Amino acid sequence: MLRAISLILLSLLLLKADSLYEVDLTVAREGFDGKMCWVHARSGALPPEQGKPPLIVMTLQKLDISGSDIFYALNGIRTVDGGATWTVPEEHGSFSRAPFTWRNEKDLEITVCDFWPRWHARSGKLIGIGHTVVYENNRVKPVRPRGIAYAIYNPNQHNWSDWRTVELPDESRFENAGAGCAQRYDLPNGDLLVPFYFKEPKSTQYSTTVMRARFENEEIRYLEHGSELTVPVKRGLYEPSIAKFGDRFYLTMRNDDHGYVAVSDDGLAFSEPKRWTFDDGTDLGNYNTQQHWVAHSEAIFLVYTRRGANNDHVTRHRAPLFIARIDPDTLQVIRSSEQVLVPEYGARLGNFGVTEISESETWVTVTEWMQSSSKEARTSDRVDRDSVRLIERGANNRVWVAKIKWNQPNRSSLIQ
């Protein structure tokens, strides 16, 4: 009862400064067993039948907190009443780990992670895109291939097709190419703009680009890619996301030290990357984690995490989750518009998704990641101590659904 009251108060208090929207903050599910936690909660919405709410499908997967990025098969939950109730998680067998051989190395396993479903209006299909991950002795293989993986949702059976990978140009620099956590944009003619990042397997620095692809006969086919962007800082630019506002496309990218942004007239040829800053010129404070877009026909917003929010106890300052308007001309975050979208209870919130539900509603979904640091949690004692510390701060592996409710219709929404 107290938690329910707390959520109601948060919904009332958060996000009142921007007249364009209000937020209803809800929890789809919660609970933590001390060993595995749900991560990568992202949703896709299918257009509703007349007079009925849409079918909303959320994908998420289990993480073993004893190591770094130890993921298992994709699971799904769904709602047909606008998120009032959700089904229990169901594992999708098509995403189970499978035996894998690479360069004569055997005893490897492969699966798909960082998956993001999105409605494709031209085909009338829900298409999910992520990338592959390879394990050796249940740990991510340091030098490995990576592919842009995708699958198609079957709404009658509530399952996903077997995943496939996009065939890129046969060049060594694309041997490790992924679109994990990537927010795509679909053009009016149905072509997909899919941002992805790539490098040769032994290289340490990623470059980011946007691929134009076509979806036909249940297959995503590469057509071309645009500017290749990077910065000479640690791992370069990766985990990109794209959105359109007005006549321009906006690309946001992760870097180990700073978040970066670039702009384009056609979605392929982008400007030089620019560090994210507030409109007073100070650094945004986002680093080593992703950012994504919330696009409305009247404004464009960035969702992100950052330093400087009394959050030094959170791994990589990955909570709380903020939202703020972007100045589309200066490519800066308008500080006065910044609001907390999802509060922090000790656990990080850095891996999240954005979903257009309708022209009146957009969702941001995220889980409380019950692991303090990828460099920690190497023994059971450490795992226990980290779990207790997060639980004491209030984390419980919640699957948060922040429902952004527009006060003006979003005319750019593809879900009508």
N, C-alpha and C positions, 0 to 999 in steps of 0.2 A: 504493500500500500504506500509506504513512504517513497519507494522508488518511482511509483506511478505518479505521485504528487510532484516529485522532483522533475520528472520529464515534462509534466504539464507546465510547471513554472518556467523551465528552460524554453519551451515552445513559445510562451508568452513574452519572455524577456529578450530572447535572441532576435536579431535581425529586424528591428523596428526602425532603423535609421534610413533605410532605402524604401521610398514610396512605391517602387516598382514591384516589390514582392514581400511576402511574409513566409515564415518557415514553420512547418509542423515537424517536430523532431520525434521520431519513433524508433522502436527496437524490434527487428524482425525475429530475433532469437538471441539467447545468451546462455552461457554455461561453459565451464572450463574444467577438464579432467586432470590438469596438471602435467600432461605429457604432449597432447596434440591440441592445436587450436585452428579455428577457421580463419582463412585469409582470402584476399583477392575477391571480395564480394562486389560483383558488377552485374547489372541487370540489362535486359532488353525487353522492350514493350511491343506487343503485337497490336495493331489497330483493333478497336473494339467492334463487336457487332452492334447494330443499332440499339441504343437504349441500355447497353450493358457496359460495365467497366472493362478495360483492356486486360488481356492475359499478360502478366508480367513475370518473366523468367529470370531468376537470379542464379548465377553460377558462382561457386566458391569451392575451395579445396582445403584439405587438411595439411597442416604443417607440423612436422616433428620438431619440437623446440630444442632437441638435443644438439642440433647442428644448424648450419646455414643453408636456407632455401631447400630443405628436404621436403618436397611436395609429393602428394599422392593423387589419385585419380580425381578428376573433376566431379563435383556433386552439383545437384540442382535443387532449388526450392522455388515455389511459384505462388502467386496470389491472383485471385479473380475478383477481389473486393477492394482494390485500391490499397492493399497493404494492411488491412485490418486484421487479416489472418493469413498465415503462410503454411504450406505443407512442410512435412519433415524432410530433411535432406535425403536425397536418393543418389547413390553413386552411379555414374555413367560408365559402364564397362568399356565403352569404346575409347575411354581415356586412361585405362589401366596402364601401368608400366609394362613395357614390352622388351624382350631381349633385343640387343643392338650390337652391331659390329662396325667398327670404324678403323680404317687403316690396319686391318688384321688384328686389331685389339678386340678381344672377345670378353664375355662376362660383363658387358655393360648393359644398362637399362635406359630406356627413353620414354618420356611422356611429354605432355603439354602443360604449360603454366602461363600465368599472367594473361589470362583469357578475357576477352571483352565482347559480349554480344551486342549487336546493333541491328535495327530493322533496316532492310534494304527495300525501299519503296518500289523500285522499278520491277524487281522480280517477285515481290511479295514474300520474301524470305527473311527469317532471322538468321544472320550470319555472324558467327563468332570468330574472332581472330586473336591469336596469341603467338607463342613461339615454343620451340622444343627445348628440352633440357635433358642432359645426359648425366647419368650417375654411374659411379664406379665405387663398389663397396658401400653403397648407400650414401655417398657424398658426391656433390657436384664435381664433375671431372674438370680440372683447371683448364686444360687445353682440349677443346671440343668443337664439333660443328654445331651450328644452330640454324634452324629453318623457320620461316614464317608459316605458322600452322593455322588451319581454319577448319571449321565444320559448320554444318547446316542443321538447324533445329527442326524436328518433326513435331508439330503441335498436337497431332492426333495420338502419337505414342508417348509424347513428353520425353523424348530422348534426342540425342545428337547423332549425326552420321559419323562414320569413321573419319578421323582427321586426315587431312592431306597437307602438303606443303606447296607453296608457290614456287614455280620454277623461275629462278632469276638467271641473268646472264652467267655463262660458265666462266667465271673469273674468281681467282683465289680470294680476292677481297670480299666476296659475297659468301664465302664458305661459312662464316659465322655472321648471319644476318637475322635479326629478330624484330618482331613488331609487338613485343610484350608490353602490356599496359598502355598501348597506343590508342588514342582517340582518333578515329578516322572521320572523313567527311565524304558524303556521296553527292556527286554532281547530278544536275537535273536529267542528264541523259543516261544515268545509271552507273557511269564509271565511278570507281572507288579511288579516293585519294588516301593512301595508306602510308603514314609516316613510319619509317623503320630506321634502324641503326646497324652498322656493319663494320667488320674488320677481318683481317686474316687471323686464323685461330691463335697464332703465337704473338700477335701484336697486342699492345695494351691500350691503344687509343682508338675510340670509336668515332666514326663520322655518321651524321644524320642526313637523311634525304627523304623525299616524298615520292612514292611510286603511284603512277596512274595505272589502274588495273581494270579489267572487265570481268564481270561475272556472267558466265553463260554455261548452260548444261551442267550446273552444279559445280563449276570449276572457276577459280579465280586465276586469271591469266595476266601476267605482267605485260604492260605495253611500253612503258618508259619510266624514267625517273629524272628528277630535277637536280637542283643545286646540291652539292655535297658539302655539308657544313661541319666544321669542327673548330675547336680552340686548343692551343698548346698547353692545356692544363690537365694533368693527370689522365683520366680516362676519356677526355674529350667530351663530346655531346652524345647523349643517348636518352632513351625513354621519351621520345617526342610525342606531341599531341597537336592536332590541327583543328581549326575552327574557321568559320567564315562570319564576318560581320560587315554589313554594307557591301562594298565592292571588293573588299580585300580579304586575303587569307592570313591567318595568324598561326605561328608555330612556336610552341614553348618546349624547352628542352632541359633535361637534367644535366648537371655537371657536379663534380665532387665538391667544388668550392662555391659555386653560384648557379642560380637558375638563369637561363638565357631565353631571349625572344627574337624572332625574325618575322618579316612581313613579305607578302607576295601579292601580285595582281592576278596571277593565274593558278596559284597553288603548287607550282613547280619551281619557278625561279624566285629564290628568296634573297632578301637583303642580308648583309653581314650580321652575324649574331650579336646581340646587345644584352648586357647584363640587366636583369630585372632590378629596377629601383622604384622607390616611392616617388611621388610627384614633387617632393622636396629635394630630390637628388640623392638621398641616403639609400644604402643597399637594402634590398627587400629582406635579406636574412634567410632566404631559402637556400639550401645546399644539400647535395647528395640525396635528393629524393625528387619524385615526380611532381608535376603540377598539371592541372587539366582545366578545360574551359567550360563555362556555362554561357551559352550564347542565347541572346534574346534579340528580337528585331529592333528593340530600342536601345540596347546596350550590350556590351560584352564584359564578362566577369572572369576573373582567375580564382581558382580554388587551390590552396597551397598550405604548407606549413613553414614555420620560420623560427629563428632565434628571437630572444628578447621578449618573451611572453611569460616570464616566471616559469619557464619550462626546462631549465637546465637539467632536471632529473629525468627527462624523457630522452630516450636514445635518438641521437641526431635531431633533437628538437622536433620530432615528427608528430607532435600534438600540442595544442588543439589544431583543428582544421579551420582555416580562415577562408572567407570569400570577400572579394572587393571588386569594384568597377575598375576597368582599364581605360585610360585615355588612349583612344585609337590612333591619335596623331603622334603623341610623344612616346607611345609604348611604355608608359609608366603606370604603376598601381596608385590609384587615388587613395591616399592614406585615410582621409576623413570618411571614406565609404567602407572601410574594413570592419568586418563583423566576425565573431566566432560562429562558425557553422555547426561544428560538432565539438563538444567539450572534451577535455582530457582528464583521464583518471589514472594517469601513470603509464598506460600502454601507448605505443605509437599508432598513428593513424595515417601513415604515409602512402599506403597503397589503396587507392579508392577508384570509384568509377562515377560517371555522370550519364544520366539517361533521360531523354525526352519522353515523357509519358503522354503528354497531349499539348495543345497550344496553351493550356492554362497551368501546366505543372511540369516541373523538372525535378528529378531525384539525384541526390548524391548518396552513394552507398559505400560503407567502409566498415571494416572490422577492427576491434581492439586486438592488436598483434601481441600475444602473450609471451614475448621474448625480449629481454632487455638489450641484448647486443649480439651481433653475429660473431663477435670475437669471444664472447663468453659462452655460457651454457655448454661446456664440454664434458662435464661429469654430472651424474645424477644429483650430487649434493648441490652443485652450482645451479642446476635446473630448479631444484626445490627452493633454494634461496631466492632466485630471481622471481619465481612464481609467487612466492609469499609476499615479496616486496610490492609487486604489481597489484596483487589482490588487496593488500593493506591500503593501497591508494584508491581502491574502488573499482579496478578493472575486472571484467568478468567475460572477456571474449564476446562482448556485445556485437551484434551485426546491426549497425546504425543505418537508418533510412531517414535522411534529411529531405523532407518534401518541400521544395521551393514552389510556392503558389503565387502565380503571377497576377498582379492586379490589372494588367493590360494583356490582351491576348498576344501570344508569341507567334507572329505571322511567319517566322522562319522555320517553325517546327514541321518536320516531315511526318509526324504522327498526328493525324487529324481525327 
